């Protein structure tokens, strides 16, 4: 009985499940996804119509955060290191 209570409690605390899912991830993955809880939770809620029995923990377990991070451009990930190596093109039309 206590296990059912704890799993039910965990499902009512989606932020806790989200934080726990990010614990084993690399720092850059955690830093990118921590402020995106609402986006992922809304994605989970939208998917409930197709899979009404899926829990938020199960949804998070099916996400490969590292691969998903790779789908974003470097600028979306906050990586501007390429700009420091190659400066922006300057305009020659400055009079």
MOPAC internal coordinates of N, CA, C and O (Angstrom, degrees):
PM7 1SCF
backbone

  N    0.0000 0     0.00 0     0.00 0    0    0    0
  C    1.4538 1     0.00 0     0.00 0    1    0    0
  C    1.5256 1   112.08 1     0.00 0    2    1    0
  O    1.2310 1   118.03 1   138.61 1    3    2    1
  N    1.3388 1   121.36 1   -41.39 1    3    2    1
  C    1.4564 1   119.75 1  -179.92 1    5    3    2
  C    1.5242 1   113.16 1   -62.20 1    6    5    3
  O    1.2310 1   119.98 1   148.20 1    7    6    5
  N    1.3486 1   117.64 1   -31.80 1    7    6    5
  C    1.4609 1   119.52 1  -179.83 1    9    7    6
  C    1.5213 1   110.14 1   -65.22 1   10    9    7
  O    1.2310 1   119.79 1   137.63 1   11   10    9
  N    1.3229 1   118.00 1   -42.37 1   11   10    9
  C    1.4547 1   121.11 1   178.39 1   13   11   10
  C    1.5244 1   110.80 1   -63.10 1   14   13   11
  O    1.2310 1   120.80 1   139.49 1   15   14   13
  N    1.3210 1   116.07 1   -40.51 1   15   14   13
  C    1.4523 1   119.63 1   177.69 1   17   15   14
  C    1.5232 1   110.56 1   -61.49 1   18   17   15
  O    1.2310 1   120.27 1   134.71 1   19   18   17
  N    1.3318 1   117.09 1   -45.29 1   19   18   17
  C    1.4640 1   120.44 1  -178.53 1   21   19   18
  C    1.5141 1   111.71 1   -66.65 1   22   21   19
  O    1.2310 1   119.40 1   139.66 1   23   22   21
  N    1.3127 1   118.75 1   -40.34 1   23   22   21
  C    1.4611 1   119.76 1   179.19 1   25   23   22
  C    1.5239 1   110.10 1   -68.00 1   26   25   23
  O    1.2310 1   119.91 1   141.74 1   27   26   25
  N    1.3205 1   117.77 1   -38.26 1   27   26   25
  C    1.4579 1   120.43 1   176.03 1   29   27   26
  C    1.5125 1   112.00 1   -64.86 1   30   29   27
  O    1.2310 1   120.93 1   139.90 1   31   30   29
  N    1.3300 1   115.83 1   -40.10 1   31   30   29
  C    1.4618 1   120.06 1   177.24 1   33   31   30
  C    1.5202 1   110.51 1   -63.84 1   34   33   31
  O    1.2310 1   120.36 1   138.70 1   35   34   33
  N    1.3316 1   116.91 1   -41.30 1   35   34   33
  C    1.4634 1   120.62 1  -179.17 1   37   35   34
  C    1.5225 1   110.33 1   -62.76 1   38   37   35
  O    1.2310 1   120.05 1   141.67 1   39   38   37
  N    1.3094 1   117.51 1   -38.33 1   39   38   37
  C    1.4599 1   120.18 1  -179.77 1   41   39   38
  C    1.5270 1   112.15 1   -69.23 1   42   41   39
  O    1.2310 1   120.12 1   158.24 1   43   42   41
  N    1.3330 1   117.37 1   -21.76 1   43   42   41
  C    1.4647 1   118.93 1   176.91 1   45   43   42
  C    1.5182 1   111.16 1   -86.48 1   46   45   43
  O    1.2310 1   119.99 1   175.02 1   47   46   45
  N    1.3223 1   117.63 1    -4.98 1   47   46   45
  C    1.4575 1   123.01 1   179.45 1   49   47   46
  C    1.5330 1   109.42 1  -119.85 1   50   49   47
  O    1.2310 1   120.05 1  -107.51 1   51   50   49
  N    1.3306 1   117.51 1    72.49 1   51   50   49
  C    1.4687 1   119.20 1  -174.36 1   53   51   50
  C    1.5293 1   113.43 1   -63.89 1   54   53   51
  O    1.2310 1   119.69 1   149.45 1   55   54   53
  N    1.3201 1   118.19 1   -30.55 1   55   54   53
  C    1.4775 1   119.01 1   178.33 1   57   55   54
  C    1.5236 1   111.27 1   -64.82 1   58   57   55
  O    1.2310 1   120.29 1   143.72 1   59   58   57
  N    1.3100 1   117.04 1   -36.28 1   59   58   57
  C    1.4578 1   120.55 1   177.29 1   61   59   58
  C    1.5175 1   111.60 1   -65.91 1   62   61   59
  O    1.2310 1   120.55 1   138.16 1   63   62   61
  N    1.3334 1   116.56 1   -41.84 1   63   62   61
  C    1.4623 1   120.34 1   176.52 1   65   63   62
  C    1.5219 1   110.81 1   -63.15 1   66   65   63
  O    1.2310 1   121.14 1   139.63 1   67   66   65
  N    1.3140 1   115.42 1   -40.37 1   67   66   65
  C    1.4650 1   120.82 1   179.99 1   69   67   66
  C    1.5250 1   110.45 1   -63.89 1   70   69   67
  O    1.2310 1   120.44 1   134.29 1   71   70   69
  N    1.3167 1   116.77 1   -45.71 1   71   70   69
  C    1.4667 1   120.52 1   178.70 1   73   71   70
  C    1.5190 1   110.97 1   -62.53 1   74   73   71
  O    1.2310 1   120.62 1   139.21 1   75   74   73
  N    1.3136 1   116.42 1   -40.79 1   75   74   73
  C    1.4600 1   120.07 1   179.16 1   77   75   74
  C    1.5308 1   111.28 1   -65.37 1   78   77   75
  O    1.2310 1   119.94 1   143.21 1   79   78   77
  N    1.3389 1   117.72 1   -36.79 1   79   78   77
  C    1.4619 1   121.47 1   179.11 1   81   79   78
  C    1.5300 1   111.19 1   -66.24 1   82   81   79
  O    1.2310 1   120.51 1   150.94 1   83   82   81
  N    1.3339 1   116.64 1   -29.06 1   83   82   81
  C    1.4676 1   120.43 1  -178.74 1   85   83   82
  C    1.5217 1   113.24 1   -86.40 1   86   85   83
  O    1.2310 1   119.74 1   169.11 1   87   86   85
  N    1.3324 1   118.09 1   -10.89 1   87   86   85
  C    1.4648 1   121.05 1  -175.67 1   89   87   86
  C    1.5207 1   113.88 1   -57.02 1   90   89   87
  O    1.2310 1   119.46 1   137.99 1   91   90   89
  N    1.3049 1   118.64 1   -42.01 1   91   90   89
  C    1.4545 1   121.11 1  -175.77 1   93   91   90
  C    1.5204 1   114.21 1   -86.42 1   94   93   91
  O    1.2310 1   120.18 1  -174.87 1   95   94   93
  N    1.3149 1   117.26 1     5.13 1   95   94   93
  C    1.4632 1   120.69 1  -176.18 1   97   95   94
  C    1.5322 1   111.53 1   -88.17 1   98   97   95
  O    1.2310 1   121.42 1   -18.99 1   99   98   97
  N    1.3373 1   114.90 1   161.01 1   99   98   97
  C    1.4699 1   120.48 1   174.66 1  101   99   98
  C    1.5306 1   109.43 1   -64.64 1  102  101   99
  O    1.2310 1   120.79 1   -21.97 1  103  102  101
  N    1.3196 1   116.10 1   158.03 1  103  102  101
  C    1.4626 1   121.51 1  -176.20 1  105  103  102
  C    1.5287 1   112.09 1   -58.06 1  106  105  103
  O    1.2310 1   119.86 1   135.88 1  107  106  105
  N    1.3435 1   117.88 1   -44.12 1  107  106  105
  C    1.4681 1   119.43 1  -178.22 1  109  107  106
  C    1.5259 1   111.39 1   -66.03 1  110  109  107
  O    1.2310 1   119.98 1   148.87 1  111  110  109
  N    1.3236 1   117.65 1   -31.13 1  111  110  109
  C    1.4643 1   121.15 1   176.76 1  113  111  110
  C    1.5254 1   109.57 1   -70.06 1  114  113  111
  O    1.2310 1   120.60 1   133.66 1  115  114  113
  N    1.3335 1   116.45 1   -46.34 1  115  114  113
  C    1.4761 1   120.06 1   178.11 1  117  115  114
  C    1.5202 1   110.91 1   -60.50 1  118  117  115
  O    1.2310 1   120.59 1   133.78 1  119  118  117
  N    1.3282 1   116.48 1   -46.22 1  119  118  117
  C    1.4680 1   120.17 1  -178.08 1  121  119  118
  C    1.5236 1   111.77 1   -61.84 1  122  121  119
  O    1.2310 1   120.39 1   145.40 1  123  122  121
  N    1.3347 1   116.87 1   -34.60 1  123  122  121
  C    1.4588 1   119.80 1  -179.02 1  125  123  122
  C    1.5211 1   111.61 1   -74.81 1  126  125  123
  O    1.2310 1   120.09 1   137.00 1  127  126  125
  N    1.3284 1   117.44 1   -43.00 1  127  126  125
  C    1.4654 1   120.36 1  -172.56 1  129  127  126
  C    1.5274 1   114.52 1   -88.42 1  130  129  127
  O    1.2310 1   118.78 1   157.75 1  131  130  129
  N    1.3179 1   119.94 1   -22.25 1  131  130  129
  C    1.4676 1   120.52 1  -178.78 1  133  131  130
  C    1.5264 1   113.01 1   -53.79 1  134  133  131
  O    1.2310 1   119.00 1   133.93 1  135  134  133
  N    1.3414 1   119.50 1   -46.07 1  135  134  133
  C    1.4717 1   117.37 1   179.25 1  137  135  134
  C    1.5333 1   113.73 1   -78.59 1  138  137  135
  O    1.2310 1   119.55 1  -179.65 1  139  138  137
  N    1.3185 1   118.47 1     0.35 1  139  138  137
  C    1.4646 1   121.88 1  -177.53 1  141  139  138
  C    1.5255 1   113.21 1  -105.69 1  142  141  139
  O    1.2310 1   120.49 1  -153.81 1  143  142  141
  N    1.3097 1   116.66 1    26.19 1  143  142  141
  C    1.4666 1   120.84 1   178.70 1  145  143  142
  C    1.5207 1   110.60 1   -56.65 1  146  145  143
  O    1.2310 1   119.95 1   132.10 1  147  146  145
  N    1.3272 1   117.71 1   -47.90 1  147  146  145
  C    1.4655 1   121.13 1  -175.79 1  149  147  146
  C    1.5203 1   111.75 1   -61.20 1  150  149  147
  O    1.2310 1   120.10 1   140.03 1  151  150  149
  N    1.3324 1   117.41 1   -39.97 1  151  150  149
  C    1.4647 1   120.52 1   179.19 1  153  151  150
  C    1.5291 1   110.80 1   -61.13 1  154  153  151
  O    1.2310 1   120.65 1   133.08 1  155  154  153
  N    1.3282 1   116.37 1   -46.92 1  155  154  153
  C    1.4610 1   119.98 1  -178.87 1  157  155  154
  C    1.5222 1   111.79 1   -69.66 1  158  157  155
  O    1.2310 1   120.24 1   142.46 1  159  158  157
  N    1.3169 1   117.15 1   -37.54 1  159  158  157
  C    1.4684 1   119.77 1   179.34 1  161  159  158
  C    1.5270 1   110.04 1   -66.36 1  162  161  159
  O    1.2310 1   120.34 1   140.32 1  163  162  161
  N    1.3326 1   116.95 1   -39.68 1  163  162  161
  C    1.4664 1   119.75 1   177.21 1  165  163  162
  C    1.5264 1   110.97 1   -66.30 1  166  165  163
  O    1.2310 1   119.97 1   144.51 1  167  166  165
  N    1.3190 1   117.67 1   -35.49 1  167  166  165
  C    1.4653 1   121.22 1   175.49 1  169  167  166
  C    1.5326 1   110.07 1   -63.06 1  170  169  167
  O    1.2310 1   120.80 1   138.40 1  171  170  169
  N    1.3244 1   116.07 1   -41.60 1  171  170  169
  C    1.4733 1   120.93 1   176.66 1  173  171  170
  C    1.5254 1   110.55 1   -61.82 1  174  173  171
  O    1.2310 1   120.31 1   133.30 1  175  174  173
  N    1.3290 1   117.01 1   -46.70 1  175  174  173
  C    1.4640 1   120.54 1  -179.22 1  177  175  174
  C    1.5289 1   111.19 1   -62.76 1  178  177  175
  O    1.2310 1   120.24 1   141.80 1  179  178  177
  N    1.3209 1   117.15 1   -38.20 1  179  178  177
  C    1.4622 1   120.42 1   178.58 1  181  179  178
  C    1.5236 1   111.18 1   -65.96 1  182  181  179
  O    1.2310 1   119.97 1   147.13 1  183  182  181
  N    1.3169 1   117.66 1   -32.87 1  183  182  181
  C    1.4584 1   121.55 1   179.89 1  185  183  182
  C    1.5119 1   114.27 1   -78.97 1  186  185  183
  O    1.2310 1   119.83 1   170.80 1  187  186  185
  N    1.3308 1   117.93 1    -9.20 1  187  186  185
  C    1.4686 1   120.50 1  -179.37 1  189  187  186
  C    1.5206 1   112.65 1   -64.57 1  190  189  187
  O    1.2310 1   119.92 1   153.05 1  191  190  189
  N    1.3259 1   117.76 1   -26.95 1  191  190  189
  C    1.4637 1   119.81 1   178.55 1  193  191  190
  C    1.5259 1   110.37 1   -63.57 1  194  193  191
  O    1.2310 1   120.22 1   142.24 1  195  194  193
  N    1.3321 1   117.19 1   -37.76 1  195  194  193
  C    1.4590 1   121.30 1  -179.58 1  197  195  194
  C    1.5273 1   111.63 1   -82.09 1  198  197  195
  O    1.2310 1   120.21 1   145.93 1  199  198  197
  N    1.3300 1   117.20 1   -34.07 1  199  198  197
  C    1.4649 1   121.94 1  -178.47 1  201  199  198
  C    1.5307 1   109.60 1  -133.09 1  202  201  199
  O    1.2310 1   119.96 1  -101.41 1  203  202  201
  N    1.3214 1   117.67 1    78.59 1  203  202  201
  C    1.4719 1   120.40 1  -173.95 1  205  203  202
  C    1.5279 1   114.49 1   -66.25 1  206  205  203
  O    1.2310 1   119.46 1   159.87 1  207  206  205
  N    1.3176 1   118.64 1   -20.13 1  207  206  205
  C    1.4623 1   120.98 1  -178.44 1  209  207  206
  C    1.5231 1   113.02 1   -89.65 1  210  209  207
  O    1.2310 1   119.94 1   173.98 1  211  210  209
  N    1.3203 1   117.73 1    -6.02 1  211  210  209
  C    1.4565 1   119.72 1  -176.70 1  213  211  210
  C    1.5269 1   110.98 1   -73.70 1  214  213  211
  O    1.2310 1   121.15 1   -45.88 1  215  214  213
  N    1.3168 1   115.41 1   134.12 1  215  214  213
  C    1.4636 1   120.56 1   177.34 1  217  215  214
  C    1.5213 1   109.20 1   -89.12 1  218  217  215
  O    1.2310 1   120.71 1   -16.68 1  219  218  217
  N    1.3098 1   116.25 1   163.32 1  219  218  217
  C    1.4672 1   119.96 1   178.02 1  221  219  218
  C    1.5221 1   110.23 1   -65.27 1  222  221  219
  O    1.2310 1   120.22 1   143.19 1  223  222  221
  N    1.3161 1   117.18 1   -36.81 1  223  222  221
  C    1.4615 1   120.84 1   176.70 1  225  223  222
  C    1.5218 1   111.58 1   -62.39 1  226  225  223
  O    1.2310 1   120.55 1   139.13 1  227  226  225
  N    1.3283 1   116.55 1   -40.87 1  227  226  225
  C    1.4589 1   120.96 1   176.81 1  229  227  226
  C    1.5141 1   111.95 1   -65.28 1  230  229  227
  O    1.2310 1   120.88 1   141.26 1  231  230  229
  N    1.3262 1   115.92 1   -38.74 1  231  230  229
  C    1.4634 1   120.98 1   177.03 1  233  231  230
  C    1.5213 1   110.38 1   -62.08 1  234  233  231
  O    1.2310 1   120.71 1   133.26 1  235  234  233
  N    1.3289 1   116.24 1   -46.74 1  235  234  233
  C    1.4646 1   120.19 1   179.76 1  237  235  234
  C    1.5219 1   111.71 1   -65.12 1  238  237  235
  O    1.2310 1   120.55 1   145.09 1  239  238  237
  N    1.3215 1   116.56 1   -34.91 1  239  238  237
  C    1.4560 1   120.55 1   178.78 1  241  239  238
  C    1.5188 1   112.83 1   -65.43 1  242  241  239
  O    1.2310 1   120.32 1   155.61 1  243  242  241
  N    1.3198 1   117.00 1   -24.39 1  243  242  241
  C    1.4563 1   121.58 1   179.70 1  245  243  242
  C    1.5176 1   114.08 1   -86.98 1  246  245  243
  O    1.2310 1   120.15 1   178.55 1  247  246  245
  N    1.3243 1   117.31 1    -1.45 1  247  246  245
  C    1.4652 1   120.63 1  -178.59 1  249  247  246
  C    1.5247 1   109.56 1   -96.32 1  250  249  247
  O    1.2310 1   120.56 1   -50.79 1  251  250  249
  N    1.3128 1   116.53 1   129.21 1  251  250  249
  C    1.4588 1   121.40 1   170.75 1  253  251  250
  C    1.5267 1   105.88 1   -95.14 1  254  253  251
  O    1.2310 1   120.61 1   -83.02 1  255  254  253
  N    1.3228 1   116.43 1    96.98 1  255  254  253
  C    1.4614 1   121.28 1  -173.18 1  257  255  254
  C    1.5260 1   112.05 1   -61.49 1  258  257  255
  O    1.2310 1   119.55 1   142.14 1  259  258  257
  N    1.3114 1   118.46 1   -37.86 1  259  258  257
  C    1.4659 1   120.84 1  -179.36 1  261  259  258
  C    1.5239 1   111.23 1   -64.60 1  262  261  259
  O    1.2310 1   120.60 1   134.70 1  263  262  261
  N    1.3301 1   116.46 1   -45.30 1  263  262  261
  C    1.4657 1   119.34 1   178.19 1  265  263  262
  C    1.5227 1   111.42 1   -65.46 1  266  265  263
  O    1.2310 1   121.28 1   141.26 1  267  266  265
  N    1.3087 1   115.16 1   -38.74 1  267  266  265
  C    1.4663 1   118.81 1  -179.61 1  269  267  266
  C    1.5248 1   111.19 1   -66.20 1  270  269  267
  O    1.2310 1   120.54 1   143.23 1  271  270  269
  N    1.3244 1   116.57 1   -36.77 1  271  270  269
  C    1.4598 1   120.24 1   177.17 1  273  271  270
  C    1.5177 1   110.27 1   -62.30 1  274  273  271
  O    1.2310 1   120.37 1   143.37 1  275  274  273
  N    1.3305 1   116.90 1   -36.63 1  275  274  273
  C    1.4530 1   121.21 1  -179.84 1  277  275  274
  C    1.5146 1   114.23 1   -66.16 1  278  277  275
  O    1.2310 1   119.74 1   163.76 1  279  278  277
  N    1.3310 1   118.10 1   -16.24 1  279  278  277
  C    1.4623 1   120.65 1   179.04 1  281  279  278
  C    1.5237 1   112.31 1   -79.22 1  282  281  279
  O    1.2310 1   119.88 1   167.59 1  283  282  281
  N    1.3235 1   117.83 1   -12.41 1  283  282  281
  C    1.4594 1   121.36 1   179.50 1  285  283  282
  C    1.5245 1   109.77 1   -91.45 1  286  285  283
  O    1.2310 1   120.81 1   -30.35 1  287  286  285
  N    1.3228 1   116.05 1   149.65 1  287  286  285
  C    1.4638 1   120.02 1   178.46 1  289  287  286
  C    1.5320 1   108.74 1   -70.00 1  290  289  287
  O    1.2310 1   120.21 1   -19.23 1  291  290  289
  N    1.3342 1   117.21 1   160.77 1  291  290  289
  C    1.4713 1   119.35 1   178.63 1  293  291  290
  C    1.5346 1   112.33 1   -57.03 1  294  293  291
  O    1.2310 1   120.00 1   143.09 1  295  294  293
  N    1.3207 1   117.61 1   -36.91 1  295  294  293
  C    1.4653 1   120.22 1   179.50 1  297  295  294
  C    1.5212 1   110.96 1   -67.21 1  298  297  295
  O    1.2310 1   120.01 1   141.63 1  299  298  297
  N    1.3319 1   117.59 1   -38.37 1  299  298  297
  C    1.4615 1   120.82 1   178.10 1  301  299  298
  C    1.5246 1   110.99 1   -66.96 1  302  301  299
  O    1.2310 1   120.85 1   149.35 1  303  302  301
  N    1.3343 1   115.97 1   -30.65 1  303  302  301
  C    1.4638 1   120.20 1   178.93 1  305  303  302
  C    1.5244 1   111.56 1   -81.79 1  306  305  303
  O    1.2310 1   120.05 1   172.20 1  307  306  305
  N    1.3368 1   117.50 1    -7.80 1  307  306  305
  C    1.4596 1   120.43 1  -178.84 1  309  307  306
  C    1.5070 1   112.88 1    86.51 1  310  309  307
  O    1.2310 1   120.28 1  -163.66 1  311  310  309
  N    1.3227 1   117.06 1    16.34 1  311  310  309
  C    1.4586 1   121.91 1  -179.74 1  313  311  310
  C    1.5267 1   109.09 1   -97.73 1  314  313  311
  O    1.2310 1   120.88 1   -73.51 1  315  314  313
  N    1.2892 1   115.93 1   106.49 1  315  314  313
  C    1.4556 1   121.49 1   179.05 1  317  315  314
  C    1.5249 1   111.17 1  -112.57 1  318  317  315
  O    1.2310 1   120.09 1  -156.30 1  319  318  317
  N    1.3326 1   117.43 1    23.70 1  319  318  317
  C    1.4575 1   120.81 1  -177.02 1  321  319  318
  C    1.5227 1   111.67 1   -65.07 1  322  321  319
  O    1.2310 1   119.51 1   149.38 1  323  322  321
  N    1.3248 1   118.53 1   -30.62 1  323  322  321
  C    1.4668 1   120.66 1  -179.86 1  325  323  322
  C    1.5187 1   110.75 1   -65.26 1  326  325  323
  O    1.2310 1   119.84 1   149.79 1  327  326  325
  N    1.2951 1   117.90 1   -30.21 1  327  326  325
  C    1.4669 1   120.57 1   179.61 1  329  327  326
  C    1.5159 1   111.89 1   -68.73 1  330  329  327
  O    1.2310 1   120.18 1   149.21 1  331  330  329
  N    1.3032 1   117.26 1   -30.79 1  331  330  329
  C    1.4615 1   118.53 1  -179.86 1  333  331  330
  C    1.5178 1   110.67 1   -75.64 1  334  333  331
  O    1.2310 1   120.04 1   152.91 1  335  334  333
  N    1.3302 1   117.52 1   -27.09 1  335  334  333
  C    1.4561 1   120.54 1   179.25 1  337  335  334
  C    1.5226 1   111.90 1   -83.96 1  338  337  335
  O    1.2310 1   120.03 1   146.49 1  339  338  337
  N    1.3115 1   117.56 1   -33.51 1  339  338  337
  C    1.4575 1   121.66 1   178.58 1  341  339  338
  C    1.5251 1   108.42 1  -126.45 1  342  341  339
  O    1.2310 1   120.16 1   -72.52 1  343  342  341
  N    1.2974 1   117.29 1   107.48 1  343  342  341
  C    1.4651 1   119.45 1  -178.15 1  345  343  342
  C    1.5262 1   111.58 1   -65.87 1  346  345  343
  O    1.2310 1   120.88 1   -23.54 1  347  346  345
  N    1.3150 1   115.93 1   156.46 1  347  346  345
  C    1.4503 1   121.13 1   178.54 1  349  347  346
  C    1.5185 1   110.70 1   -62.82 1  350  349  347
  O    1.2310 1   120.97 1   -28.39 1  351  350  349
  N    1.3099 1   115.75 1   151.61 1  351  350  349
  C    1.4636 1   120.49 1   177.64 1  353  351  350
  C    1.5091 1   108.88 1   -70.23 1  354  353  351
  O    1.2310 1   121.05 1   -47.87 1  355  354  353
  N    1.2761 1   115.61 1   132.13 1  355  354  353
  C    1.4677 1   120.54 1   179.05 1  357  355  354
  C    1.5275 1   109.22 1   -91.54 1  358  357  355
  O    1.2310 1   120.66 1   -32.45 1  359  358  357
  N    1.2808 1   116.35 1   147.55 1  359  358  357
  C    1.4492 1   121.42 1   179.47 1  361  359  358
  C    1.5227 1   109.97 1   -81.37 1  362  361  359
  O    1.2310 1   120.73 1   -44.16 1  363  362  361
  N    1.3223 1   116.21 1   135.84 1  363  362  361
  C    1.4576 1   120.72 1   178.16 1  365  363  362
  C    1.5323 1   110.69 1   -90.15 1  366  365  363
  O    1.2310 1   120.40 1  -178.35 1  367  366  365
  N    1.3161 1   116.85 1     1.65 1  367  366  365
  C    1.4523 1   120.18 1  -177.58 1  369  367  366
  C    1.5188 1   112.42 1   -94.91 1  370  369  367
  O    1.2310 1   119.42 1  -166.16 1  371  370  369
  N    1.2904 1   118.71 1    13.84 1  371  370  369
  C    1.4606 1   121.08 1   177.49 1  373  371  370
  C    1.5263 1   108.86 1   -78.16 1  374  373  371
  O    1.2310 1   120.10 1   -67.43 1  375  374  373
  N    1.2919 1   117.42 1   112.57 1  375  374  373
  C    1.4741 1   121.07 1   179.96 1  377  375  374
  C    1.4941 1   110.36 1   -97.71 1  378  377  375
  O    1.2310 1   120.10 1   180.00 1  379  378  377

